[in-house]
Amino acid sequence: MRSDLGGGKTTFVRGLARGLGSDDKVASPTFTLSKIYKAKSLEIHHFDFYRLSQPGVVSDQLKESLQKSRVITVVEWSDIVRGVLPDSRMVVGLKPVPDSPDERAVEITYPQSLAGLIEQLRARFEGVEP
Protein backbone atom coordinates (compact mmCIF):
# COMPACT_ATOMS: atom_id res chain seq x y z
CA MET A 1 0.00 0.00 0.00
CA ARG A 2 1.35 3.40 -0.94
CA SER A 3 0.49 6.83 0.36
CA ASP A 4 2.04 9.79 2.12
CA LEU A 5 1.91 10.12 5.89
CA GLY A 6 -1.72 10.61 6.89
CA GLY A 7 -2.78 9.54 3.41
CA GLY A 8 -5.47 7.07 4.47
CA LYS A 9 -3.63 3.73 4.62
CA THR A 10 -5.00 2.72 8.01
CA THR A 11 -8.47 3.95 7.05
CA PHE A 12 -8.26 1.72 3.96
CA VAL A 13 -7.32 -1.29 6.12
CA ARG A 14 -10.16 -0.44 8.51
CA GLY A 15 -12.61 -0.56 5.59
CA LEU A 16 -11.06 -3.78 4.29
CA ALA A 17 -11.42 -5.42 7.69
CA ARG A 18 -15.00 -4.24 8.09
CA GLY A 19 -15.85 -5.39 4.57
CA LEU A 20 -14.49 -8.85 5.38
CA GLY A 21 -16.63 -9.07 8.52
CA SER A 22 -14.06 -8.21 11.18
CA ASP A 23 -15.18 -6.56 14.40
CA ASP A 24 -11.57 -5.91 15.47
CA LYS A 25 -10.45 -2.37 16.17
CA VAL A 26 -8.02 -1.41 13.40
CA ALA A 27 -5.18 0.94 14.32
CA SER A 28 -1.92 1.89 12.67
CA PRO A 29 0.88 -0.59 13.41
CA THR A 30 3.52 2.15 13.16
CA PHE A 31 4.84 1.54 16.68
CA THR A 32 4.01 -2.17 16.98
CA LEU A 33 5.19 -2.95 13.41
CA SER A 34 2.42 -5.48 12.78
CA LYS A 35 -1.14 -6.29 13.78
CA ILE A 36 -3.47 -9.18 13.05
CA TYR A 37 -7.21 -8.77 12.55
CA LYS A 38 -9.62 -11.69 12.53
CA ALA A 39 -12.33 -11.75 9.88
CA LYS A 40 -15.03 -14.35 9.24
CA SER A 41 -12.98 -16.93 7.38
CA LEU A 42 -9.50 -15.39 7.27
CA GLU A 43 -7.06 -12.99 8.87
CA ILE A 44 -5.60 -9.67 7.81
CA HIS A 45 -1.91 -9.20 8.67
CA HIS A 46 -1.08 -5.49 8.65
CA PHE A 47 2.61 -4.50 8.57
CA ASP A 48 4.15 -1.02 8.75
CA PHE A 49 7.88 -0.59 8.03
CA TYR A 50 7.93 3.22 8.27
CA ARG A 51 10.07 3.45 11.41
CA LEU A 52 12.63 0.80 10.43
CA SER A 53 15.97 1.25 8.71
CA GLN A 54 16.43 -2.55 8.64
CA PRO A 55 13.47 -4.97 8.52
CA GLY A 56 15.05 -7.51 10.91
CA VAL A 57 12.83 -10.21 12.39
CA VAL A 58 9.67 -8.50 11.14
CA SER A 59 10.79 -9.45 7.64
CA ASP A 60 10.62 -13.11 8.72
CA GLN A 61 7.10 -12.57 10.07
CA LEU A 62 6.14 -11.03 6.73
CA LYS A 63 7.54 -14.06 4.86
CA GLU A 64 5.45 -16.38 7.04
CA SER A 65 2.34 -14.28 6.52
CA LEU A 66 2.76 -14.36 2.75
CA GLN A 67 2.83 -18.18 2.78
CA LYS A 68 -0.57 -18.55 4.46
CA SER A 69 -3.53 -19.11 2.15
CA ARG A 70 -6.21 -17.71 4.48
CA VAL A 71 -4.37 -14.44 5.11
CA ILE A 72 -4.56 -11.09 3.37
CA THR A 73 -1.25 -9.32 3.95
CA VAL A 74 -1.16 -5.52 3.83
CA VAL A 75 2.23 -3.81 3.86
CA GLU A 76 2.82 -0.10 4.40
CA TRP A 77 6.17 1.49 3.50
CA SER A 78 7.27 -1.66 1.70
CA ASP A 79 10.48 -0.45 0.04
CA ILE A 80 12.63 -1.96 2.78
CA VAL A 81 11.13 -5.45 2.21
CA ARG A 82 10.76 -5.32 -1.55
CA GLY A 83 12.86 -8.49 -1.90
CA VAL A 84 10.44 -10.41 0.34
CA LEU A 85 7.27 -9.43 -1.52
CA PRO A 86 6.00 -11.65 -4.33
CA ASP A 87 6.08 -10.35 -7.88
CA SER A 88 2.41 -11.28 -8.21
CA ARG A 89 0.90 -8.73 -5.85
CA MET A 90 -1.68 -5.99 -5.87
CA VAL A 91 -0.53 -2.47 -4.99
CA VAL A 92 -3.05 0.08 -3.72
CA GLY A 93 -2.04 3.72 -3.97
CA LEU A 94 -3.91 6.54 -2.25
CA LYS A 95 -3.50 10.17 -3.27
CA PRO A 96 -5.22 13.28 -1.92
CA VAL A 97 -7.97 14.81 -4.03
CA PRO A 98 -7.38 18.56 -4.54
CA ASP A 99 -9.92 20.74 -2.73
CA SER A 100 -11.40 17.74 -0.90
CA PRO A 101 -9.35 16.84 2.19
CA ASP A 102 -11.46 13.79 3.11
CA GLU A 103 -11.34 12.14 -0.33
CA ARG A 104 -8.61 9.99 -1.87
CA ALA A 105 -7.98 8.90 -5.42
CA VAL A 106 -7.36 5.16 -5.42
CA GLU A 107 -5.04 3.55 -7.94
CA ILE A 108 -4.71 -0.22 -7.99
CA THR A 109 -1.98 -1.91 -9.99
CA TYR A 110 -1.68 -5.64 -10.43
CA PRO A 111 -0.10 -8.21 -12.72
CA GLN A 112 -2.09 -9.94 -15.46
CA SER A 113 -2.14 -13.09 -13.31
CA LEU A 114 -4.53 -11.33 -10.90
CA ALA A 115 -6.84 -9.89 -13.57
CA GLY A 116 -9.49 -12.59 -13.03
CA LEU A 117 -9.62 -11.90 -9.30
CA ILE A 118 -9.88 -8.17 -9.90
CA GLU A 119 -12.79 -8.66 -12.31
CA GLN A 120 -14.60 -10.88 -9.78
CA LEU A 121 -14.19 -8.21 -7.11
CA ARG A 122 -15.26 -5.44 -9.48
CA ALA A 123 -18.43 -7.35 -10.42
CA ARG A 124 -19.22 -8.15 -6.80
CA PHE A 125 -18.88 -4.59 -5.56
CA GLU A 126 -20.06 -2.59 -8.55
CA GLY A 127 -22.43 0.09 -7.37
CA VAL A 128 -21.55 -0.32 -3.69
CA GLU A 129 -21.23 3.06 -2.00
CA PRO A 130 -18.95 3.67 1.00
C-alpha positions as CSV (number, residue, x, y, z in Angstrom):
1,M,0.0,0.0,0.0
2,R,1.4,3.4,-0.9
3,S,0.5,6.8,0.4
4,D,2.0,9.8,2.1
5,L,1.9,10.1,5.9
6,G,-1.7,10.6,6.9
7,G,-2.8,9.5,3.4
8,G,-5.5,7.1,4.5
9,K,-3.6,3.7,4.6
10,T,-5.0,2.7,8.0
11,T,-8.5,3.9,7.0
12,F,-8.3,1.7,4.0
13,V,-7.3,-1.3,6.1
14,R,-10.2,-0.4,8.5
15,G,-12.6,-0.6,5.6
16,L,-11.1,-3.8,4.3
17,A,-11.4,-5.4,7.7
18,R,-15.0,-4.2,8.1
19,G,-15.9,-5.4,4.6
20,L,-14.5,-8.8,5.4
21,G,-16.6,-9.1,8.5
22,S,-14.1,-8.2,11.2
23,D,-15.2,-6.6,14.4
24,D,-11.6,-5.9,15.5
25,K,-10.4,-2.4,16.2
26,V,-8.0,-1.4,13.4
27,A,-5.2,0.9,14.3
28,S,-1.9,1.9,12.7
29,P,0.9,-0.6,13.4
30,T,3.5,2.2,13.2
31,F,4.8,1.5,16.7
32,T,4.0,-2.2,17.0
33,L,5.2,-2.9,13.4
34,S,2.4,-5.5,12.8
35,K,-1.1,-6.3,13.8
36,I,-3.5,-9.2,13.0
37,Y,-7.2,-8.8,12.6
38,K,-9.6,-11.7,12.5
39,A,-12.3,-11.8,9.9
40,K,-15.0,-14.4,9.2
41,S,-13.0,-16.9,7.4
42,L,-9.5,-15.4,7.3
43,E,-7.1,-13.0,8.9
44,I,-5.6,-9.7,7.8
45,H,-1.9,-9.2,8.7
46,H,-1.1,-5.5,8.7
47,F,2.6,-4.5,8.6
48,D,4.2,-1.0,8.8
49,F,7.9,-0.6,8.0
50,Y,7.9,3.2,8.3
51,R,10.1,3.4,11.4
52,L,12.6,0.8,10.4
53,S,16.0,1.2,8.7
54,Q,16.4,-2.6,8.6
55,P,13.5,-5.0,8.5
56,G,15.0,-7.5,10.9
57,V,12.8,-10.2,12.4
58,V,9.7,-8.5,11.1
59,S,10.8,-9.5,7.6
60,D,10.6,-13.1,8.7
61,Q,7.1,-12.6,10.1
62,L,6.1,-11.0,6.7
63,K,7.5,-14.1,4.9
64,E,5.4,-16.4,7.0
65,S,2.3,-14.3,6.5
66,L,2.8,-14.4,2.7
67,Q,2.8,-18.2,2.8
68,K,-0.6,-18.6,4.5
69,S,-3.5,-19.1,2.1
70,R,-6.2,-17.7,4.5
71,V,-4.4,-14.4,5.1
72,I,-4.6,-11.1,3.4
73,T,-1.3,-9.3,3.9
74,V,-1.2,-5.5,3.8
75,V,2.2,-3.8,3.9
76,E,2.8,-0.1,4.4
77,W,6.2,1.5,3.5
78,S,7.3,-1.7,1.7
79,D,10.5,-0.4,0.0
80,I,12.6,-2.0,2.8
81,V,11.1,-5.4,2.2
82,R,10.8,-5.3,-1.6
83,G,12.9,-8.5,-1.9
84,V,10.4,-10.4,0.3
85,L,7.3,-9.4,-1.5
86,P,6.0,-11.7,-4.3
87,D,6.1,-10.3,-7.9
88,S,2.4,-11.3,-8.2
89,R,0.9,-8.7,-5.9
90,M,-1.7,-6.0,-5.9
91,V,-0.5,-2.5,-5.0
92,V,-3.0,0.1,-3.7
93,G,-2.0,3.7,-4.0
94,L,-3.9,6.5,-2.2
95,K,-3.5,10.2,-3.3
96,P,-5.2,13.3,-1.9
97,V,-8.0,14.8,-4.0
98,P,-7.4,18.6,-4.5
99,D,-9.9,20.7,-2.7
100,S,-11.4,17.7,-0.9
101,P,-9.4,16.8,2.2
102,D,-11.5,13.8,3.1
103,E,-11.3,12.1,-0.3
104,R,-8.6,10.0,-1.9
105,A,-8.0,8.9,-5.4
106,V,-7.4,5.2,-5.4
107,E,-5.0,3.6,-7.9
108,I,-4.7,-0.2,-8.0
109,T,-2.0,-1.9,-10.0
110,Y,-1.7,-5.6,-10.4
111,P,-0.1,-8.2,-12.7
112,Q,-2.1,-9.9,-15.5
113,S,-2.1,-13.1,-13.3
114,L,-4.5,-11.3,-10.9
115,A,-6.8,-9.9,-13.6
116,G,-9.5,-12.6,-13.0
117,L,-9.6,-11.9,-9.3
118,I,-9.9,-8.2,-9.9
119,E,-12.8,-8.7,-12.3
120,Q,-14.6,-10.9,-9.8
121,L,-14.2,-8.2,-7.1
122,R,-15.3,-5.4,-9.5
123,A,-18.4,-7.4,-10.4
124,R,-19.2,-8.2,-6.8
125,F,-18.9,-4.6,-5.6
126,E,-20.1,-2.6,-8.6
127,G,-22.4,0.1,-7.4
128,V,-21.5,-0.3,-3.7
129,E,-21.2,3.1,-2.0
130,P,-19.0,3.7,1.0
